[in-house]
Amino acid sequence: IDVTVPLMPPKVGRVQLPDGRSAVEALQEMLGDGVRVVSAFQNISAHHLTKLDEEVECDVLVCADGAAAADTVIALSQEIGLRAW
């Protein structure tokens, strides 16, 4: 699961995409076709995700190039009490 948000310091409100594509596309190319890479959790602050005893009231956005991989991450998200799409 890729949680990368490629922000460009010092203005962390700006995204730096590798070669005009998404970070997860670059990661998939690096890892090869034998590894499924799913992009998720970028829209949830790491601050919230580290507080395991607190409920996160946010949906998880899941992007994948295959339904089975997306379904796996959606199921994992639901197991920890999050809604995933």
Biopython code that builds the backbone (N, CA, C, O; Angstrom):
import numpy as np
from Bio.PDB.StructureBuilder import StructureBuilder

atoms = [
    (1, "ILE", "N", (0.859, -1.173, 0.000)),
    (1, "ILE", "CA", (0.000, 0.000, 0.000)),
    (1, "ILE", "C", (0.897, 1.225, 0.000)),
    (1, "ILE", "O", (1.703, 1.423, 0.909)),
    (2, "ASP", "N", (0.745, 2.044, -1.032)),
    (2, "ASP", "CA", (1.519, 3.275, -1.128)),
    (2, "ASP", "C", (0.722, 4.411, -0.508)),
    (2, "ASP", "O", (-0.398, 4.699, -0.931)),
    (3, "VAL", "N", (1.301, 5.051, 0.491)),
    (3, "VAL", "CA", (0.656, 6.175, 1.169)),
    (3, "VAL", "C", (1.357, 7.497, 0.838)),
    (3, "VAL", "O", (1.128, 8.509, 1.499)),
    (4, "THR", "N", (2.200, 7.479, -0.174)),
    (4, "THR", "CA", (3.014, 8.631, -0.535)),
    (4, "THR", "C", (2.172, 9.830, -0.940)),
    (4, "THR", "O", (1.220, 9.722, -1.712)),
    (5, "VAL", "N", (2.558, 10.980, -0.391)),
    (5, "VAL", "CA", (2.037, 12.267, -0.840)),
    (5, "VAL", "C", (3.279, 13.076, -1.198)),
    (5, "VAL", "O", (3.937, 13.619, -0.312)),
    (6, "PRO", "N", (3.604, 13.161, -2.476)),
    (6, "PRO", "CA", (4.868, 13.796, -2.875)),
    (6, "PRO", "C", (4.815, 15.327, -2.783)),
    (6, "PRO", "O", (4.650, 16.021, -3.787)),
    (7, "LEU", "N", (4.960, 15.828, -1.560)),
    (7, "LEU", "CA", (4.924, 17.272, -1.329)),
    (7, "LEU", "C", (6.289, 17.879, -1.574)),
    (7, "LEU", "O", (7.316, 17.231, -1.373)),
    (8, "MET", "N", (6.293, 19.126, -2.010)),
    (8, "MET", "CA", (7.536, 19.812, -2.332)),
    (8, "MET", "C", (7.820, 20.891, -1.277)),
    (8, "MET", "O", (7.175, 21.939, -1.282)),
    (9, "PRO", "N", (8.789, 20.640, -0.365)),
    (9, "PRO", "CA", (9.150, 21.668, 0.609)),
    (9, "PRO", "C", (9.756, 22.872, -0.090)),
    (9, "PRO", "O", (10.313, 22.695, -1.174)),
    (10, "PRO", "N", (9.690, 24.048, 0.432)),
    (10, "PRO", "CA", (9.130, 24.384, 1.742)),
    (10, "PRO", "C", (7.626, 24.604, 1.712)),
    (10, "PRO", "O", (7.014, 24.700, 2.776)),
    (11, "LYS", "N", (7.007, 24.688, 0.549)),
    (11, "LYS", "CA", (5.556, 24.888, 0.459)),
    (11, "LYS", "C", (4.891, 23.525, 0.360)),
    (11, "LYS", "O", (4.688, 23.007, -0.738)),
    (12, "VAL", "N", (4.554, 22.944, 1.500)),
    (12, "VAL", "CA", (4.017, 21.586, 1.494)),
    (12, "VAL", "C", (2.594, 21.519, 0.957)),
    (12, "VAL", "O", (1.988, 20.447, 0.959)),
    (13, "GLY", "N", (2.058, 22.620, 0.506)),
    (13, "GLY", "CA", (0.761, 22.624, -0.138)),
    (13, "GLY", "C", (0.878, 22.338, -1.625)),
    (13, "GLY", "O", (-0.128, 22.314, -2.334)),
    (14, "ARG", "N", (2.098, 22.120, -2.104)),
    (14, "ARG", "CA", (2.340, 21.881, -3.527)),
    (14, "ARG", "C", (2.833, 20.449, -3.742)),
    (14, "ARG", "O", (3.742, 19.985, -3.053)),
    (15, "VAL", "N", (2.230, 19.767, -4.690)),
    (15, "VAL", "CA", (2.595, 18.384, -4.977)),
    (15, "VAL", "C", (3.640, 18.338, -6.086)),
    (15, "VAL", "O", (3.564, 19.089, -7.059)),
    (16, "GLN", "N", (4.609, 17.451, -5.929)),
    (16, "GLN", "CA", (5.661, 17.261, -6.930)),
    (16, "GLN", "C", (5.482, 15.887, -7.549)),
    (16, "GLN", "O", (5.864, 14.880, -6.953)),
    (17, "LEU", "N", (4.904, 15.840, -8.738)),
    (17, "LEU", "CA", (4.685, 14.560, -9.412)),
    (17, "LEU", "C", (5.929, 14.158, -10.189)),
    (17, "LEU", "O", (6.516, 14.988, -10.883)),
    (18, "PRO", "N", (6.344, 12.891, -10.083)),
    (18, "PRO", "CA", (7.523, 12.434, -10.827)),
    (18, "PRO", "C", (7.236, 12.339, -12.326)),
    (18, "PRO", "O", (6.363, 11.581, -12.750)),
    (19, "ASP", "N", (7.955, 13.090, -13.101)),
    (19, "ASP", "CA", (7.842, 13.056, -14.563)),
    (19, "ASP", "C", (6.410, 13.154, -15.079)),
    (19, "ASP", "O", (6.049, 12.472, -16.038)),
    (20, "GLY", "N", (5.592, 13.998, -14.450)),
    (20, "GLY", "CA", (4.240, 14.231, -14.932)),
    (20, "GLY", "C", (3.264, 13.102, -14.728)),
    (20, "GLY", "O", (2.218, 13.080, -15.377)),
    (21, "ARG", "N", (3.560, 12.165, -13.855)),
    (21, "ARG", "CA", (2.643, 11.056, -13.574)),
    (21, "ARG", "C", (2.491, 10.921, -12.072)),
    (21, "ARG", "O", (3.051, 11.721, -11.322)),
    (22, "SER", "N", (1.757, 9.942, -11.626)),
    (22, "SER", "CA", (1.555, 9.783, -10.190)),
    (22, "SER", "C", (2.743, 9.075, -9.539)),
    (22, "SER", "O", (3.496, 8.360, -10.201)),
    (23, "ALA", "N", (2.893, 9.286, -8.248)),
    (23, "ALA", "CA", (3.961, 8.638, -7.490)),
    (23, "ALA", "C", (3.777, 7.118, -7.493)),
    (23, "ALA", "O", (4.755, 6.372, -7.555)),
    (24, "VAL", "N", (2.529, 6.664, -7.425)),
    (24, "VAL", "CA", (2.294, 5.221, -7.393)),
    (24, "VAL", "C", (2.629, 4.575, -8.737)),
    (24, "VAL", "O", (3.052, 3.419, -8.769)),
    (25, "GLU", "N", (2.450, 5.292, -9.841)),
    (25, "GLU", "CA", (2.861, 4.763, -11.146)),
    (25, "GLU", "C", (4.374, 4.568, -11.191)),
    (25, "GLU", "O", (4.862, 3.557, -11.698)),
    (26, "ALA", "N", (5.111, 5.543, -10.657)),
    (26, "ALA", "CA", (6.571, 5.433, -10.619)),
    (26, "ALA", "C", (6.998, 4.262, -9.732)),
    (26, "ALA", "O", (7.930, 3.530, -10.064)),
    (27, "LEU", "N", (6.312, 4.094, -8.606)),
    (27, "LEU", "CA", (6.622, 2.986, -7.692)),
    (27, "LEU", "C", (6.329, 1.643, -8.355)),
    (27, "LEU", "O", (7.123, 0.710, -8.239)),
    (28, "GLN", "N", (5.193, 1.535, -9.051)),
    (28, "GLN", "CA", (4.841, 0.287, -9.736)),
    (28, "GLN", "C", (5.898, -0.068, -10.781)),
    (28, "GLN", "O", (6.287, -1.228, -10.918)),
    (29, "GLU", "N", (6.352, 0.939, -11.511)),
    (29, "GLU", "CA", (7.387, 0.702, -12.523)),
    (29, "GLU", "C", (8.674, 0.198, -11.876)),
    (29, "GLU", "O", (9.328, -0.701, -12.405)),
    (30, "MET", "N", (9.035, 0.775, -10.732)),
    (30, "MET", "CA", (10.246, 0.382, -10.014)),
    (30, "MET", "C", (10.154, -1.061, -9.498)),
    (30, "MET", "O", (11.127, -1.812, -9.572)),
    (31, "LEU", "N", (8.971, -1.447, -8.971)),
    (31, "LEU", "CA", (8.802, -2.765, -8.363)),
    (31, "LEU", "C", (8.515, -3.863, -9.367)),
    (31, "LEU", "O", (8.768, -5.036, -9.092)),
    (32, "GLY", "N", (7.987, -3.498, -10.531)),
    (32, "GLY", "CA", (7.707, -4.484, -11.567)),
    (32, "GLY", "C", (6.288, -5.025, -11.499)),
    (32, "GLY", "O", (5.555, -4.789, -10.538)),
    (33, "ASP", "N", (5.926, -5.750, -12.535)),
    (33, "ASP", "CA", (4.564, -6.252, -12.679)),
    (33, "ASP", "C", (4.201, -7.354, -11.691)),
    (33, "ASP", "O", (3.018, -7.633, -11.495)),
    (34, "GLY", "N", (5.180, -7.980, -11.071)),
    (34, "GLY", "CA", (4.906, -9.063, -10.133)),
    (34, "GLY", "C", (4.437, -8.585, -8.773)),
    (34, "GLY", "O", (4.074, -9.399, -7.924)),
    (35, "VAL", "N", (4.438, -7.282, -8.554)),
    (35, "VAL", "CA", (4.031, -6.712, -7.265)),
    (35, "VAL", "C", (2.807, -5.830, -7.495)),
    (35, "VAL", "O", (2.825, -4.960, -8.366)),
    (36, "ARG", "N", (1.764, -6.046, -6.733)),
    (36, "ARG", "CA", (0.575, -5.194, -6.817)),
    (36, "ARG", "C", (0.783, -3.987, -5.910)),
    (36, "ARG", "O", (1.104, -4.141, -4.732)),
    (37, "VAL", "N", (0.607, -2.817, -6.441)),
    (37, "VAL", "CA", (0.720, -1.581, -5.671)),
    (37, "VAL", "C", (-0.640, -0.909, -5.668)),
    (37, "VAL", "O", (-1.243, -0.697, -6.720)),
    (38, "VAL", "N", (-1.116, -0.578, -4.481)),
    (38, "VAL", "CA", (-2.401, 0.103, -4.325)),
    (38, "VAL", "C", (-2.145, 1.408, -3.601)),
    (38, "VAL", "O", (-1.424, 1.454, -2.604)),
    (39, "SER", "N", (-2.741, 2.459, -4.113)),
    (39, "SER", "CA", (-2.599, 3.780, -3.520)),
    (39, "SER", "C", (-3.781, 4.021, -2.578)),
    (39, "SER", "O", (-4.937, 3.906, -2.984)),
    (40, "ALA", "N", (-3.480, 4.359, -1.307)),
    (40, "ALA", "CA", (-4.547, 4.598, -0.331)),
    (40, "ALA", "C", (-4.009, 5.375, 0.862)),
    (40, "ALA", "O", (-2.800, 5.426, 1.090)),
    (41, "PHE", "N", (-4.895, 5.965, 1.601)),
    (41, "PHE", "CA", (-4.628, 6.674, 2.861)),
    (41, "PHE", "C", (-3.985, 8.054, 2.709)),
    (41, "PHE", "O", (-3.696, 8.697, 3.718)),
    (42, "GLN", "N", (-3.751, 8.532, 1.479)),
    (42, "GLN", "CA", (-3.130, 9.844, 1.311)),
    (42, "GLN", "C", (-4.005, 10.975, 1.821)),
    (42, "GLN", "O", (-3.494, 12.030, 2.197)),
    (43, "ASN", "N", (-5.298, 10.775, 1.840)),
    (43, "ASN", "CA", (-6.211, 11.834, 2.254)),
    (43, "ASN", "C", (-6.444, 11.880, 3.761)),
    (43, "ASN", "O", (-7.226, 12.698, 4.244)),
    (44, "ILE", "N", (-5.773, 11.010, 4.500)),
    (44, "ILE", "CA", (-5.905, 10.998, 5.963)),
    (44, "ILE", "C", (-4.563, 11.396, 6.567)),
    (44, "ILE", "O", (-3.525, 10.829, 6.228)),
    (45, "SER", "N", (-4.595, 12.363, 7.451)),
    (45, "SER", "CA", (-3.374, 12.844, 8.093)),
    (45, "SER", "C", (-2.677, 11.727, 8.863)),
    (45, "SER", "O", (-3.326, 10.943, 9.555)),
    (46, "ALA", "N", (-1.366, 11.660, 8.738)),
    (46, "ALA", "CA", (-0.575, 10.681, 9.501)),
    (46, "ALA", "C", (-0.805, 10.885, 11.001)),
    (46, "ALA", "O", (-0.755, 9.935, 11.781)),
    (47, "HIS", "N", (-1.053, 12.110, 11.383)),
    (47, "HIS", "CA", (-1.349, 12.434, 12.782)),
    (47, "HIS", "C", (-2.541, 11.605, 13.277)),
    (47, "HIS", "O", (-2.513, 11.071, 14.386)),
    (48, "HIS", "N", (-3.580, 11.503, 12.454)),
    (48, "HIS", "CA", (-4.761, 10.718, 12.827)),
    (48, "HIS", "C", (-4.474, 9.226, 12.801)),
    (48, "HIS", "O", (-4.946, 8.488, 13.666)),
    (49, "LEU", "N", (-3.718, 8.783, 11.834)),
    (49, "LEU", "CA", (-3.451, 7.346, 11.700)),
    (49, "LEU", "C", (-2.581, 6.789, 12.817)),
    (49, "LEU", "O", (-2.643, 5.593, 13.104)),
    (50, "THR", "N", (-1.771, 7.630, 13.451)),
    (50, "THR", "CA", (-0.911, 7.152, 14.534)),
    (50, "THR", "C", (-1.638, 7.048, 15.869)),
    (50, "THR", "O", (-1.116, 6.445, 16.807)),
    (51, "LYS", "N", (-2.817, 7.616, 15.970)),
    (51, "LYS", "CA", (-3.585, 7.563, 17.218)),
    (51, "LYS", "C", (-4.542, 6.380, 17.152)),
    (51, "LYS", "O", (-5.721, 6.529, 16.830)),
    (52, "LEU", "N", (-4.011, 5.207, 17.463)),
    (52, "LEU", "CA", (-4.760, 3.967, 17.303)),
    (52, "LEU", "C", (-5.974, 3.851, 18.212)),
    (52, "LEU", "O", (-6.887, 3.075, 17.927)),
    (53, "ASP", "N", (-5.998, 4.614, 19.303)),
    (53, "ASP", "CA", (-7.118, 4.532, 20.236)),
    (53, "ASP", "C", (-8.228, 5.528, 19.916)),
    (53, "ASP", "O", (-9.235, 5.574, 20.624)),
    (54, "GLU", "N", (-8.063, 6.324, 18.864)),
    (54, "GLU", "CA", (-9.066, 7.311, 18.479)),
    (54, "GLU", "C", (-9.690, 6.945, 17.133)),
    (54, "GLU", "O", (-9.010, 6.454, 16.232)),
    (55, "GLU", "N", (-10.999, 7.192, 17.012)),
    (55, "GLU", "CA", (-11.701, 6.919, 15.766)),
    (55, "GLU", "C", (-11.345, 7.977, 14.719)),
    (55, "GLU", "O", (-11.276, 9.167, 15.026)),
    (56, "VAL", "N", (-11.122, 7.534, 13.498)),
    (56, "VAL", "CA", (-10.861, 8.445, 12.382)),
    (56, "VAL", "C", (-12.159, 8.570, 11.598)),
    (56, "VAL", "O", (-12.658, 7.586, 11.052)),
    (57, "GLU", "N", (-12.694, 9.758, 11.544)),
    (57, "GLU", "CA", (-13.944, 9.975, 10.821)),
    (57, "GLU", "C", (-13.635, 10.510, 9.434)),
    (57, "GLU", "O", (-13.799, 11.697, 9.154)),
    (58, "CYS", "N", (-13.188, 9.615, 8.579)),
    (58, "CYS", "CA", (-12.796, 9.986, 7.230)),
    (58, "CYS", "C", (-12.858, 8.740, 6.358)),
    (58, "CYS", "O", (-12.569, 7.635, 6.816)),
    (59, "ASP", "N", (-13.231, 8.924, 5.118)),
    (59, "ASP", "CA", (-13.219, 7.809, 4.176)),
    (59, "ASP", "C", (-11.810, 7.614, 3.631)),
    (59, "ASP", "O", (-11.041, 8.569, 3.521)),
    (60, "VAL", "N", (-11.480, 6.378, 3.292)),
    (60, "VAL", "CA", (-10.207, 6.050, 2.669)),
    (60, "VAL", "C", (-10.446, 5.943, 1.161)),
    (60, "VAL", "O", (-11.309, 5.186, 0.718)),
    (61, "LEU", "N", (-9.689, 6.693, 0.386)),
    (61, "LEU", "CA", (-9.776, 6.607, -1.063)),
    (61, "LEU", "C", (-8.749, 5.595, -1.547)),
    (61, "LEU", "O", (-7.562, 5.720, -1.249)),
    (62, "VAL", "N", (-9.200, 4.597, -2.290)),
    (62, "VAL", "CA", (-8.349, 3.495, -2.737)),
    (62, "VAL", "C", (-8.285, 3.512, -4.268)),
    (62, "VAL", "O", (-9.316, 3.533, -4.940)),
    (63, "CYS", "N", (-7.065, 3.503, -4.808)),
    (63, "CYS", "CA", (-6.866, 3.470, -6.260)),
    (63, "CYS", "C", (-5.951, 2.297, -6.600)),
    (63, "CYS", "O", (-4.880, 2.133, -6.016)),
    (64, "ALA", "N", (-6.398, 1.485, -7.559)),
    (64, "ALA", "CA", (-5.609, 0.323, -7.972)),
    (64, "ALA", "C", (-5.893, 0.036, -9.439)),
    (64, "ALA", "O", (-6.895, 0.487, -9.993)),
    (65, "ASP", "N", (-5.001, -0.717, -10.052)),
    (65, "ASP", "CA", (-5.228, -1.081, -11.448)),
    (65, "ASP", "C", (-5.912, -2.435, -11.574)),
    (65, "ASP", "O", (-6.040, -2.968, -12.676)),
    (66, "GLY", "N", (-6.346, -2.988, -10.459)),
    (66, "GLY", "CA", (-7.060, -4.257, -10.474)),
    (66, "GLY", "C", (-8.050, -4.328, -9.326)),
    (66, "GLY", "O", (-7.759, -3.881, -8.217)),
    (67, "ALA", "N", (-9.214, -4.887, -9.592)),
    (67, "ALA", "CA", (-10.272, -4.953, -8.585)),
    (67, "ALA", "C", (-9.879, -5.792, -7.369)),
    (67, "ALA", "O", (-10.224, -5.439, -6.241)),
    (68, "ALA", "N", (-9.171, -6.884, -7.580)),
    (68, "ALA", "CA", (-8.804, -7.761, -6.456)),
    (68, "ALA", "C", (-7.883, -7.044, -5.473)),
    (68, "ALA", "O", (-8.061, -7.150, -4.259)),
    (69, "ALA", "N", (-6.906, -6.318, -5.995)),
    (69, "ALA", "CA", (-5.985, -5.584, -5.126)),
    (69, "ALA", "C", (-6.724, -4.485, -4.377)),
    (69, "ALA", "O", (-6.499, -4.291, -3.182)),
    (70, "ALA", "N", (-7.602, -3.766, -5.064)),
    (70, "ALA", "CA", (-8.391, -2.719, -4.413)),
    (70, "ALA", "C", (-9.285, -3.314, -3.334)),
    (70, "ALA", "O", (-9.391, -2.760, -2.240)),
    (71, "ASP", "N", (-9.929, -4.439, -3.634)),
    (71, "ASP", "CA", (-10.812, -5.089, -2.659)),
    (71, "ASP", "C", (-10.053, -5.507, -1.405)),
    (71, "ASP", "O", (-10.592, -5.425, -0.302)),
    (72, "THR", "N", (-8.812, -5.954, -1.560)),
    (72, "THR", "CA", (-7.993, -6.339, -0.409)),
    (72, "THR", "C", (-7.740, -5.147, 0.502)),
    (72, "THR", "O", (-7.867, -5.259, 1.721)),
    (73, "VAL", "N", (-7.384, -4.010, -0.077)),
    (73, "VAL", "CA", (-7.105, -2.811, 0.724)),
    (73, "VAL", "C", (-8.393, -2.255, 1.331)),
    (73, "VAL", "O", (-8.377, -1.760, 2.458)),
    (74, "ILE", "N", (-9.486, -2.330, 0.614)),
    (74, "ILE", "CA", (-10.773, -1.906, 1.169)),
    (74, "ILE", "C", (-11.128, -2.764, 2.374)),
    (74, "ILE", "O", (-11.575, -2.240, 3.395)),
    (75, "ALA", "N", (-10.936, -4.078, 2.269)),
    (75, "ALA", "CA", (-11.224, -4.986, 3.388)),
    (75, "ALA", "C", (-10.313, -4.692, 4.589)),
    (75, "ALA", "O", (-10.775, -4.685, 5.730)),
    (76, "LEU", "N", (-9.044, -4.454, 4.335)),
    (76, "LEU", "CA", (-8.121, -4.118, 5.429)),
    (76, "LEU", "C", (-8.534, -2.815, 6.113)),
    (76, "LEU", "O", (-8.478, -2.705, 7.338)),
    (77, "SER", "N", (-8.943, -1.841, 5.324)),
    (77, "SER", "CA", (-9.396, -0.560, 5.879)),
    (77, "SER", "C", (-10.625, -0.757, 6.752)),
    (77, "SER", "O", (-10.728, -0.178, 7.834)),
    (78, "GLN", "N", (-11.547, -1.569, 6.284)),
    (78, "GLN", "CA", (-12.765, -1.832, 7.044)),
    (78, "GLN", "C", (-12.461, -2.582, 8.334)),
    (78, "GLN", "O", (-13.131, -2.370, 9.344)),
    (79, "GLU", "N", (-11.459, -3.453, 8.310)),
    (79, "GLU", "CA", (-11.079, -4.198, 9.516)),
    (79, "GLU", "C", (-10.592, -3.282, 10.628)),
    (79, "GLU", "O", (-10.735, -3.606, 11.807)),
    (80, "ILE", "N", (-10.016, -2.134, 10.261)),
    (80, "ILE", "CA", (-9.554, -1.207, 11.298)),
    (80, "ILE", "C", (-10.570, -0.085, 11.544)),
    (80, "ILE", "O", (-10.258, 0.928, 12.171)),
    (81, "GLY", "N", (-11.791, -0.289, 11.036)),
    (81, "GLY", "CA", (-12.886, 0.610, 11.354)),
    (81, "GLY", "C", (-13.049, 1.813, 10.455)),
    (81, "GLY", "O", (-13.719, 2.775, 10.832)),
    (82, "LEU", "N", (-12.450, 1.785, 9.264)),
    (82, "LEU", "CA", (-12.578, 2.909, 8.341)),
    (82, "LEU", "C", (-13.487, 2.549, 7.174)),
    (82, "LEU", "O", (-13.613, 1.380, 6.810)),
    (83, "ARG", "N", (-14.114, 3.556, 6.596)),
    (83, "ARG", "CA", (-14.877, 3.356, 5.358)),
    (83, "ARG", "C", (-13.906, 3.528, 4.202)),
    (83, "ARG", "O", (-13.085, 4.445, 4.205)),
    (84, "ALA", "N", (-13.996, 2.655, 3.226)),
    (84, "ALA", "CA", (-13.079, 2.732, 2.082)),
    (84, "ALA", "C", (-13.845, 2.620, 0.789)),
    (84, "ALA", "O", (-14.840, 1.901, 0.698)),
    (85, "TRP", "N", (-13.372, 3.341, -0.214)),
    (85, "TRP", "CA", (-14.015, 3.384, -1.528)),
    (85, "TRP", "C", (-12.989, 3.127, -2.584)),
    (85, "TRP", "O", (-13.314, 3.117, -3.771)),
]
sb = StructureBuilder()
sb.init_structure("model")
sb.init_model(0)
sb.init_chain("A")
sb.init_seg("    ")
for serial, (resi, resn, name, xyz) in enumerate(atoms, 1):
    if name == "N":
        sb.init_residue(resn, " ", resi, " ")
    sb.init_atom(name, np.array(xyz, "f"), 0.0, 1.0, " ", f" {name:<3s}", serial, name[0])
structure = sb.get_structure()
